[in-house]
Amino acid sequence: MKKTILTTFSHVLLLLLAASCTKEQKILKEDEASVTSKRDAASTTAFTFSHPGVGFSTYDLERMKANRTVAPWSTGYSALTSSTQASLTYSMQGPFATVGREPNSNLSQYENDSKAVLYQAILWYMTGNTTYATKAVSILNSWATTHTAWSGTTPFLAATDFGLNFVMGAEILRYTYSGWTSTNTTNSQNYFNNMLWPQFGVGSNTMLKSANQGSAQLKGAIAVAVYCNDATKMNQVLDAWHYNACGGLGGTTLASGQNADSGRDQGHALGHLQNMALVAEIAWKQNVDLYGELNDRLKVSMEYFSNYNLGNTVSFVPFGACYGLYTSIGATGRNSWAYNTYTTAAEILYGAYVARKGQTMPYTLQYLNAIPAQIETFLFKKDNASPPTPPPAPPASVTLPSLPSPVAVTTFTSTDIGSVGVAGSSTYSSGTWTVKGSGGDLWNSPDAYHFAYKPLIGDGVIIARVTGVQNTNVNAKAGLLITESLTATSKHAFVYAKSNNAGIGFASRSTTGGSAENTQSHSPAVLPYWLKLERRNNWITAYNSNNGTTWTPMRVVYIPMGSTVYAGLAVAAVNNSVLNTSTFTDVAMNSNVLVNRATGGDALADRQNVAQTAAKAFDGSTATKWYTETAGSTGWLRYRFESDIAWPVKEYRLTSANDVQQRDPKSWQFQGSNDGSAWTTLDTRTGEVFTARLQMKAYSISNTTSYKYYRLNITANSGGSSYGIQLSEFALMAP
């Protein structure tokens, strides 16, 4: 009756292949207690699917079976066997072609039948009575071959909450019941892929919902990915968990334990925890440790919730989710609705951190001890008398790829976009940007506004603190913009503050010339207020904050743009006859644009002409040059940055002089130093040829170290020892 399936994929397959649900493969035995290490979620080691593993492993099922008569599991088991859906006399209430939520259509029937599939699959394993398995398979097949449409405004919640029951039940049956057939596999995989998966908002161009809704989608998505042995789907789920701020871990929880729904009410706060716990538990069974991420963030979050719901005082900072910002903790449901039900989150997380990892969760333990045993107690409670022997090795610290740190911006290019009635401007003084803009709006195409910007190549981030927005119109705006082009119809993402402290807003345009979409507003937000935009591949995330430290996500949008876009400060008066004067401080961004940092410092060479000095190679003009004058095929040219600033040069550029090709450098070493004496060779070139006069050649290097000095140590010119050396320009490019 017990079998465990291991299906192994390389990391390359994780990224590139769309593996379909496959037949059962080699049967191996799994004992969770024997697992000695878990894969770091950001590692590149081989990926393994293990079955059964959607919710329950063989180890879990055996644990349940062994504890059926042991308190408190026995109380939960009694509740399970007494439920209507677990009865052998249960009569299927569906199936229906359409299921809807808000307004509901056949929803209760869908819920009850999904529970029947899960409960009867579990009881098949507990008792060995094949009647349970036969009934569960029959109900599952009936729905899988009949249900073809969703209706209502929130069908994704029906798919995540109740569809998950179908997946978990099917997983048990598929890998433990000998009566399971290939037709059952085909029917279930088609249903899960075609009806459930599209509701989960996970993929290359789909958007996750917010907070508990988004984590619910992740819960359903990871279940389908594992059931189908689909490496591409699994990778998409993990990407969303890590990087999607609306529903993923980092964007919806704080280091204090507060989560995105803590300010809404305690029921939704616990629901969010429950969803994330299930995602992490399913991932753990696939050798992916999400529990260890962000310094055991899920443990801290469960402790925060338990502490507050035990009646204690907890810290709270303004924070929320993409659907709202909360300025105080949501007390509704405290010590009542959330306190007495839904033990899933607490049992899973307590078992993960205490029973598995040997840590402590004192508030969660008190919380669990105060709640009567339920069905979930039987399903998820682990024996926490002692950690497993030997205990799993602590997972390696998860270091996820991060965006480069933004740096202060003191220069922007300034321009009016679209048809404006009054020319705008931007100025910088003593840490404050003052941007004046006319224009109709940044909303429906065409736009009209003033823009102070820099190019942004690839991924990046821009941050600013909006300190003032002139009230030229109730909808006057000032904020951060990422736009594909400098046109009035460009694709873009815009997060902004409105005049008169009317709140924070967001809008985007995913097609050139289209209307505003994905709009969102958060209020109250009294200025000054912080805004942030992040770009990762084609995903842009907007945030706001009252302190520049705790960021509430507003929206995550998918907008395909070119590699180079424009990011900066945008101001619209929404009144084309006047200027809206808005102010920003703490403006910072990572542009990934390389800038010539060899300005304002001092230059030195081993020798030079009295008029054609080393400094001429750094004056930005090809009308001048450095020339050694005296004969000799070797020499060096050095530069020290102003005020001994150190820069990590990523590229250097050499421009040949106006005459005498034989004087061109041919072979050299490019070197860095922090004292002008000890040099590190960063690049070596041999046999280089400048084919034209005043030709610029760029040389990229993989340097990450900042140096105060850089030197071109020339080991050969192009003409031999009877010629000297000359260069028109020597540029040192750094971010």
C-alpha positions in Angstrom: 0.0 0.0 0.0 2.9 2.3 0.6 5.0 3.6 -2.2 7.1 6.7 -2.8 8.0 8.1 -6.2 11.1 10.1 -6.8 11.3 12.0 -10.1 14.5 13.9 -10.6 15.1 16.9 -12.9 18.2 18.9 -13.4 18.2 22.6 -12.6 18.4 23.3 -16.3 15.1 21.5 -16.7 13.7 23.6 -14.0 14.3 26.7 -16.1 13.7 25.4 -19.6 11.3 22.5 -19.7 7.6 22.2 -19.3 7.5 18.7 -18.0 4.0 17.1 -18.2 2.5 14.9 -15.6 4.2 11.6 -15.9 3.6 8.0 -15.1 4.7 6.7 -11.8 8.4 5.9 -11.9 10.8 3.9 -9.7 9.3 3.1 -6.3 11.4 4.0 -3.4 10.8 4.3 0.4 10.9 7.7 2.0 11.2 8.3 5.7 11.0 12.0 6.5 13.1 11.5 9.7 16.0 10.2 7.6 16.2 13.3 5.4 19.5 14.8 6.4 19.5 18.0 4.3 17.2 20.2 2.4 17.9 22.0 -0.8 18.5 25.7 -0.5 15.7 27.3 -2.5 18.1 29.5 -4.4 20.7 26.7 -5.2 21.4 25.1 -8.5 21.6 21.5 -7.3 19.4 18.8 -8.8 15.7 19.1 -8.1 13.7 16.1 -7.0 10.0 15.5 -6.9 8.9 13.0 -4.2 5.5 11.2 -4.0 3.2 11.2 -2.2 4.2 14.7 -1.4 1.3 17.1 -1.9 0.5 17.8 1.8 1.3 14.4 3.1 4.2 12.1 2.6 4.3 8.4 3.3 5.9 9.3 6.6 2.9 11.6 7.5 0.4 9.0 6.5 2.1 6.4 8.7 2.3 8.8 11.6 -1.4 9.4 11.3 -2.2 5.7 11.2 0.0 5.1 14.3 -1.6 7.9 16.3 -5.3 7.1 15.6 -5.8 6.0 19.1 -3.4 8.3 20.8 -4.6 11.7 22.2 -4.9 14.3 20.9 -4.7 12.8 17.4 -7.6 10.4 18.4 -9.9 13.3 19.0 -9.1 14.7 15.5 -9.5 11.3 14.0 -12.9 10.8 15.6 -13.9 14.2 14.1 -12.7 13.1 10.7 -14.5 9.7 10.7 -17.7 11.4 12.0 -17.8 14.0 9.3 -20.5 13.6 6.6 -17.9 13.7 3.8 -16.0 10.8 5.3 -19.0 8.5 5.4 -19.2 5.5 3.1 -22.8 6.4 2.7 -21.9 9.9 1.5 -23.8 10.8 -1.7 -21.9 12.9 -4.2 -23.5 16.4 -4.6 -22.1 17.2 -8.0 -20.7 17.3 -10.5 -21.6 20.5 -12.3 -20.1 22.2 -15.4 -19.9 25.5 -13.7 -18.7 26.5 -10.3 -18.9 30.1 -9.1 -17.9 32.2 -6.1 -19.3 35.7 -5.4 -22.0 35.1 -6.5 -21.9 31.5 -5.5 -22.9 28.8 -7.9 -22.7 25.1 -7.0 -20.0 26.2 -4.5 -21.1 24.2 -1.4 -21.5 21.1 -3.5 -18.0 21.6 -4.9 -16.6 22.1 -1.4 -18.3 19.0 0.1 -17.3 16.7 -2.8 -13.7 18.0 -2.6 -13.6 17.2 1.1 -15.0 13.8 0.4 -12.2 13.0 -2.0 -9.6 14.0 0.5 -11.2 12.5 3.6 -12.0 9.2 1.9 -8.5 8.9 0.4 -7.1 9.4 3.9 -9.4 6.8 5.4 -8.5 4.3 2.6 -4.9 4.6 3.8 -5.9 4.4 7.5 -8.1 1.3 7.2 -7.1 -0.4 4.0 -10.8 -0.5 3.0 -10.9 -0.1 -0.8 -14.5 1.1 -0.7 -13.2 4.5 0.5 -10.7 4.6 -2.4 -13.3 3.6 -4.9 -15.7 6.3 -3.8 -13.0 8.9 -3.8 -11.8 8.0 -7.3 -15.4 8.1 -8.6 -16.1 11.6 -7.2 -12.8 12.9 -8.5 -13.3 11.5 -12.0 -16.8 12.8 -12.2 -15.8 16.4 -11.4 -12.6 16.2 -13.5 -14.6 15.2 -16.6 -17.5 17.6 -16.1 -16.4 20.9 -14.6 -15.4 23.2 -17.5 -16.2 26.8 -16.4 -15.8 29.2 -13.5 -18.0 32.2 -12.7 -18.2 35.0 -10.2 -15.6 37.5 -9.1 -13.4 35.3 -6.9 -13.4 31.8 -8.5 -9.6 31.6 -7.8 -10.5 31.2 -4.1 -12.7 28.2 -4.8 -9.9 26.7 -6.9 -7.3 27.2 -4.2 -9.3 26.2 -1.2 -11.4 23.4 -2.5 -9.5 22.4 -5.6 -6.6 21.8 -3.3 -8.6 19.0 -1.6 -9.0 17.3 -4.9 -5.2 17.5 -5.6 -4.3 16.2 -2.1 -6.7 13.4 -2.3 -5.7 12.4 -5.8 -2.0 12.4 -4.7 -2.7 9.8 -2.0 -4.8 7.6 -4.3 -2.4 7.8 -7.2 0.6 6.6 -5.2 -1.0 4.2 -2.7 -4.1 2.6 -4.3 -3.5 -0.3 -6.7 -6.9 0.4 -8.3 -5.7 3.7 -9.7 -5.5 3.7 -13.5 -3.8 5.6 -16.2 -7.2 7.1 -17.2 -7.5 8.4 -13.7 -4.1 10.1 -14.1 -5.1 11.6 -17.4 -8.4 12.9 -16.2 -6.9 14.4 -13.0 -3.9 16.0 -14.7 -6.1 17.5 -17.4 -8.4 18.9 -14.8 -5.7 20.3 -12.6 -3.7 21.8 -15.5 -6.7 23.2 -17.4 -9.1 24.3 -14.8 -7.2 24.9 -11.6 -3.8 26.2 -12.7 -5.1 29.2 -14.7 -6.8 30.5 -11.5 -3.5 30.7 -9.6 -1.9 33.8 -11.2 1.5 32.2 -11.5 3.5 32.3 -14.7 5.4 34.5 -17.1 2.7 37.2 -17.6 0.0 36.6 -14.9 -0.4 38.5 -11.7 -0.8 37.1 -8.2 -3.5 38.5 -6.0 -2.8 40.2 -2.7 -1.8 38.9 0.8 -3.9 35.9 1.8 -5.4 35.7 -1.7 -2.0 35.6 -3.3 -0.7 33.0 -0.9 -3.8 30.9 -1.4 -2.9 30.9 -5.1 0.6 29.9 -4.4 -0.7 27.0 -2.2 -2.8 25.7 -5.1 -0.1 26.3 -7.6 2.6 24.3 -5.8 0.2 21.4 -5.3 -0.5 21.2 -9.0 3.2 21.6 -9.9 4.2 18.7 -7.7 1.3 16.5 -8.7 2.2 16.9 -12.3 6.0 16.6 -11.8 6.1 19.9 -13.7 9.5 21.6 -13.2 8.6 24.7 -15.0 5.5 25.3 -12.9 7.5 24.6 -9.7 10.1 27.1 -10.7 7.4 29.7 -11.4 5.9 29.1 -8.0 9.2 29.5 -6.3 9.9 32.7 -8.2 6.6 34.1 -7.2 7.2 33.1 -3.6 10.5 34.9 -3.6 9.9 38.0 -5.7 6.2 38.8 -6.0 5.6 41.4 -3.4 1.8 41.1 -3.5 1.6 37.5 -2.4 5.1 36.2 -1.8 6.9 35.9 1.5 9.2 39.0 1.5 6.5 41.5 0.4 3.8 40.3 2.8 5.7 39.8 6.0 8.0 41.9 8.2 10.9 40.9 10.3 8.8 41.6 13.4 6.3 38.9 12.4 3.6 41.3 11.3 2.0 40.2 8.0 0.1 42.0 5.3 -3.3 41.1 6.8 -2.4 41.9 10.4 -4.0 45.3 10.0 -7.1 43.9 8.4 -8.3 41.3 10.9 -7.1 38.2 12.6 -9.0 35.7 10.5 -7.3 36.9 7.3 -4.0 37.2 9.1 -4.2 33.6 10.1 -5.4 32.6 6.7 -2.3 34.1 5.1 -0.1 32.2 7.6 -2.0 29.0 6.9 -1.5 29.3 3.1 2.2 30.1 3.4 2.6 27.2 5.8 1.1 24.8 3.3 3.3 26.1 0.5 6.4 25.6 2.7 5.4 22.2 3.8 4.7 20.9 0.3 8.1 22.5 -0.8 9.9 20.8 2.1 8.7 17.4 0.9 10.3 18.3 -2.4 13.6 19.0 -0.7 13.2 22.8 -0.8 13.5 24.6 2.5 11.3 27.7 2.5 11.0 27.6 6.3 14.6 28.9 6.7 14.2 31.9 4.5 14.5 35.4 5.8 15.7 34.2 9.2 12.9 31.8 9.9 10.3 34.4 8.9 7.3 32.0 9.0 8.2 31.0 12.6 8.4 34.7 13.7 5.1 35.4 11.9 3.3 32.5 13.7 4.8 33.7 17.1 3.6 37.2 16.4 0.1 36.1 15.6 -0.1 33.7 18.6 1.3 36.3 21.0 -1.4 38.9 20.0 -4.2 36.3 20.1 -3.2 35.2 23.5 -4.1 38.7 24.6 -0.6 40.3 24.7 0.5 43.6 23.2 2.6 43.4 20.0 4.3 46.1 18.0 2.6 47.4 14.8 3.8 49.7 12.1 1.8 51.0 9.1 1.9 48.2 6.6 -0.4 46.4 4.3 -0.9 44.6 1.0 -1.5 45.5 -2.6 -5.2 45.9 -1.8 -4.8 48.3 1.1 -2.6 50.1 3.7 -3.3 49.6 7.4 -2.3 52.0 10.1 -3.3 50.0 13.1 -3.6 46.3 14.0 -6.9 44.6 13.0 -8.5 43.5 16.3 -11.5 41.9 14.8 -11.4 38.1 15.5 -8.9 38.4 18.3 -9.3 35.7 20.9 -12.4 34.4 19.2 -12.9 33.4 15.6 -9.2 33.0 14.9 -8.4 31.7 18.4 -10.7 28.7 18.4 -10.4 27.4 14.9 -8.0 26.6 12.0 -5.1 25.0 13.7 -3.4 24.1 10.3 -0.9 27.0 10.4 0.1 26.5 14.0 0.4 22.7 13.7 2.4 22.8 10.5 4.8 25.6 11.6 5.2 24.2 15.1 6.0 20.8 13.7 8.5 22.3 11.2 10.5 24.5 13.6 10.1 22.6 16.8 9.7 18.9 16.0 12.0 19.0 12.9 14.5 21.7 13.7 14.6 21.7 17.5 13.7 25.3 17.9 11.2 26.9 20.3 7.9 28.6 19.7 6.5 29.4 23.2 3.6 31.5 22.1 2.5 29.1 19.4 2.6 26.3 21.9 0.3 28.2 24.3 -2.0 28.9 21.4 -2.2 25.3 20.4 -2.7 24.1 24.0 -5.7 26.4 24.2 -7.5 25.1 21.1 -9.6 21.9 21.2 -8.3 19.1 18.9 -9.8 19.1 15.4 -9.5 17.2 12.2 -6.5 19.4 11.3 -4.8 18.2 14.6 -5.0 14.6 13.3 -3.8 15.6 9.9 -0.9 17.9 10.7 0.3 17.5 14.3 3.7 16.0 14.7 5.1 14.2 17.7 7.1 17.1 19.2 8.4 15.2 22.3 11.9 15.4 20.8 13.5 16.3 17.5 14.0 13.5 15.0 17.2 11.4 15.4 19.4 12.3 13.7 18.0 15.8 13.2 18.0 17.3 9.7 21.1 19.4 9.0 20.4 23.1 9.3 19.7 24.5 5.8 22.2 26.8 4.3 21.4 30.5 4.5 19.2 31.4 1.5 20.8 34.4 -0.3 18.4 35.4 -3.1 19.5 37.6 -6.0 18.9 41.2 -5.1 18.8 44.4 -7.0 21.9 46.6 -6.9 21.8 49.2 -4.1 20.5 52.6 -5.3 22.7 55.6 -5.0 21.8 59.3 -4.5 20.8 61.1 -7.7 22.0 64.7 -8.1 21.7 65.0 -11.9 18.8 64.2 -14.2 17.9 65.0 -17.8 14.8 67.1 -17.8 12.1 67.3 -20.5 8.4 67.9 -21.1 6.4 64.9 -22.4 3.4 65.4 -24.6 1.5 68.6 -25.2 2.0 70.9 -22.2 0.7 74.4 -21.8 3.7 75.7 -19.8 7.3 74.6 -20.1 8.4 72.6 -17.1 11.8 72.4 -15.3 13.7 70.5 -12.7 16.5 71.7 -10.3 18.5 70.2 -7.5 19.8 72.0 -4.5 21.0 70.8 -1.1 19.4 67.3 -1.3 16.0 68.5 -2.7 14.7 68.1 -6.2 12.2 70.7 -7.3 10.2 69.6 -10.4 7.7 71.9 -12.1 5.3 70.4 -14.5 2.2 71.4 -16.5 0.2 68.9 -18.6 -3.1 67.2 -18.6 -2.2 64.0 -16.7 -0.3 60.7 -16.7 -3.4 58.5 -17.2 -5.2 57.9 -20.5 -3.1 58.3 -23.6 -1.7 60.7 -24.7 0.1 61.8 -21.5 1.3 65.3 -20.8 3.7 66.0 -17.9 7.3 67.0 -17.0 9.9 64.3 -16.5 13.4 64.4 -14.9 15.0 61.1 -15.7 18.0 58.8 -16.2 18.3 55.7 -18.5 17.8 52.4 -16.7 19.4 49.4 -18.2 18.0 46.0 -17.2 16.8 45.5 -13.6 16.9 48.4 -11.2 15.2 50.4 -8.5 14.3 54.1 -7.9 13.3 55.6 -4.5 12.1 59.0 -3.5 10.5 60.8 -0.6 7.7 63.1 -1.9 7.7 66.2 0.3 5.2 68.4 -1.5 2.7 68.4 -4.3 1.1 71.7 -5.3 -2.7 71.7 -5.4 -3.2 72.8 -9.0 -6.0 70.2 -9.4 -7.6 67.6 -7.1 -5.9 65.0 -9.3 -2.4 66.7 -9.5 0.3 64.1 -9.2 4.0 63.8 -8.5 5.8 60.5 -8.3 8.1 57.9 -9.8 7.9 56.7 -13.4 9.5 53.9 -15.4 8.6 54.4 -19.1 9.8 52.6 -22.2 10.2 55.7 -24.2 10.1 59.5 -24.0 6.7 59.7 -25.8 3.2 60.6 -24.7 1.9 57.1 -25.5 4.6 54.9 -24.0 4.2 51.8 -21.9 4.9 52.7 -18.3 4.4 52.2 -14.6 3.7 55.2 -12.3 3.5 55.4 -8.5 2.5 58.9 -7.2 1.3 61.1 -4.4 -1.7 63.3 -5.0 -2.1 66.9 -4.0 -3.8 67.9 -0.8 -2.7 64.7 0.9 -5.3 62.8 -1.1 -3.4 59.6 -1.0 -0.9 57.4 -2.9 -1.8 56.0 -6.3 -0.6 53.7 -9.0 -1.4 53.3 -12.7 0.3 51.5 -15.6 0.0 51.1 -19.3 1.0 47.7 -20.8 0.4 48.6 -24.5 1.6 51.6 -26.4 -1.2 54.1 -26.7 -3.5 52.3 -24.3 -5.4 53.6 -21.3 -4.5 53.5 -17.6 -4.8 50.0 -16.1 -4.0 48.2 -12.9 -4.9 51.3 -10.9 -4.6 51.2 -7.2 -4.8 53.7 -4.4 -3.7 53.7 -0.7 -4.8 56.2 1.8 -4.4 57.9 4.2 -0.9 59.0 3.2 0.1 62.4 4.6 3.2 63.9 3.0 6.1 63.5 3.3 5.8 59.9 2.0 8.1 57.5 0.4 7.7 55.8 -3.0 9.6 53.0 -4.7 9.6 51.3 -8.1 11.5 48.0 -8.8 12.0 46.4 -12.2 12.9 42.7 -12.5 12.9 41.5 -16.1 9.4 42.4 -17.3 7.9 42.8 -13.8 7.5 46.1 -12.1 6.6 46.4 -8.4 5.3 49.6 -6.8 5.7 50.3 -3.0 5.0 53.1 -0.5 6.2 53.7 3.0 5.8 56.3 5.8 9.4 55.8 6.9 11.6 54.6 4.0 12.2 51.3 5.8 8.9 49.4 6.0 7.5 49.1 2.4 3.9 48.2 1.6 3.5 46.7 -1.9 0.9 48.4 -4.1 1.0 46.5 -7.3 3.0 44.0 -9.4 2.5 44.4 -13.1 3.9 42.6 -16.2 5.0 45.1 -18.8 7.4 43.8 -21.5 9.8 46.7 -22.4 13.2 47.0 -24.0 16.4 46.5 -22.1 16.9 50.3 -21.7 14.0 52.2 -20.2 13.8 55.6 -18.4 13.3 56.1 -14.7 12.8 59.3 -12.8 10.5 61.9 -11.3 7.3 62.8 -13.1 5.0 65.7 -12.3 1.6 66.6 -13.9 -0.5 69.6 -12.9 -3.6 68.2 -14.5 -4.2 71.8 -15.5 -2.4 72.8 -18.7 -2.3 76.5 -17.9 -0.2 76.4 -14.8 2.9 74.6 -13.3 2.6 72.2 -10.5 5.7 72.7 -8.2 6.5 69.5 -6.4 9.5 68.6 -4.2 11.4 65.3 -3.6 14.2 64.4 -1.2 16.3 61.2 -0.8 16.1 60.4 -4.5 18.2 57.4 -5.3 18.3 54.8 -8.0 20.4 52.1 -9.6 20.6 52.9 -13.3 23.2 50.3 -14.3 24.4 53.0 -16.7 28.2 53.3 -16.8 29.5 56.8 -16.4 32.9 58.2 -17.1 34.2 58.8 -13.6 37.6 60.3 -14.7 36.6 63.9 -14.2 37.9 66.3 -11.6 40.9 64.1 -10.5 44.5 64.3 -11.4 46.5 62.6 -14.1 50.2 61.5 -14.3 52.4 59.8 -16.9 55.9 58.5 -17.0 56.6 61.2 -19.5 54.8 63.8 -21.5 55.0 66.7 -24.0 55.0 70.1 -22.3 51.7 71.0 -24.0 50.3 67.5 -24.6 50.2 66.4 -21.0 48.6 63.4 -19.2 45.6 65.6 -18.2 44.7 66.0 -21.9 43.7 62.3 -22.0 41.0 63.1 -19.5 39.6 66.4 -20.7 36.7 65.0 -22.7 37.9 66.4 -26.0 39.3 64.5 -29.0 40.9 67.8 -30.2 43.6 67.2 -27.6 45.9 64.3 -26.7 48.5 63.0 -24.3 51.9 62.4 -26.1 55.1 61.2 -24.6 57.1 63.1 -27.3 60.3 61.2 -26.6 60.9 57.9 -28.3 60.2 54.5 -26.7 57.6 51.9 -27.2 56.6 51.5 -23.5 55.1 53.9 -20.9 52.2 54.4 -18.5 49.3 56.7 -17.9 47.7 57.0 -14.5 44.6 58.6 -13.0 43.6 59.3 -9.4 39.9 60.2 -8.7 39.0 63.4 -7.0 39.1 63.4 -3.2 40.5 59.9 -3.2 37.1 58.5 -4.1 37.2 54.8 -5.2 35.2 53.5 -8.1 34.6 49.9 -9.4 35.5 50.5 -13.0 33.6 48.0 -15.3 34.8 49.3 -18.6 37.6 51.5 -19.9 37.7 53.3 -23.2 40.7 54.3 -25.3 40.5 56.8 -28.2 43.3 57.0 -30.7 44.9 60.3 -31.4 44.6 62.4 -34.6 47.8 61.3 -36.4 50.7 58.9 -36.5 49.2 55.4 -36.1 52.6 54.0 -35.0 52.2 55.8 -31.7 49.0 54.0 -30.8 49.1 51.6 -27.8 49.2 48.0 -29.1 49.7 45.9 -25.9 49.1 46.8 -22.3 47.9 46.0 -18.8 45.0 47.8 -17.2 45.6 48.0 -13.5 44.0 49.3 -10.3 45.5 50.4 -7.0 44.4 52.0 -3.7 47.8 53.5 -2.8 49.4 54.3 -6.2 52.2 51.8 -5.5 50.8 48.2 -5.4 49.0 47.5 -8.6 46.4 44.8 -9.4 46.2 43.8 -13.1 42.5 43.8 -14.1 42.9 43.3 -17.9 45.7 42.4 -20.3 45.6 43.1 -24.1 48.1 42.1 -26.8 48.2 43.1 -30.5 45.3 45.6 -30.4 44.9 47.7 -33.6 43.2 51.1 -34.0 42.0 51.1 -37.6 41.2 54.8 -37.8 42.1 58.1 -36.3 40.1 59.2 -33.3 38.7 55.7 -33.0 37.2 54.8 -29.6 37.5 51.2 -28.4 35.8 50.0 -25.3 37.0 47.1 -23.1 34.6 45.5 -20.6 36.1 43.9 -17.5 34.6 41.8 -14.7 35.8 44.0 -11.9 33.9 44.4 -8.6 36.5 46.1 -6.5 36.7 49.9 -6.1 40.1 51.5 -6.6 41.3 55.1 -6.1 43.9 54.8 -8.9 43.8 53.2 -12.4 46.7 52.9 -14.8 47.3 51.9 -18.4 50.7 50.2 -18.3 51.7 50.1 -22.0 54.1 47.3 -23.0 54.2 48.0 -26.7 53.2 50.7 -29.2 52.3 50.0 -32.8 55.5 51.4 -34.4 58.4 50.3 -32.3 61.0 52.1 -30.1 61.6 55.0 -32.5 58.1 56.3 -31.9 56.6 57.5 -28.7 53.0 56.9 -27.4 49.9 59.0 -27.7 46.2 58.8 -26.8 43.4 61.3 -27.3 41.1 60.0 -24.5 41.2 57.5 -21.6 37.7 57.0 -20.0 37.1 55.1 -16.8 33.5 53.8 -16.8 31.8 52.9 -13.5 28.1 52.8 -12.3 
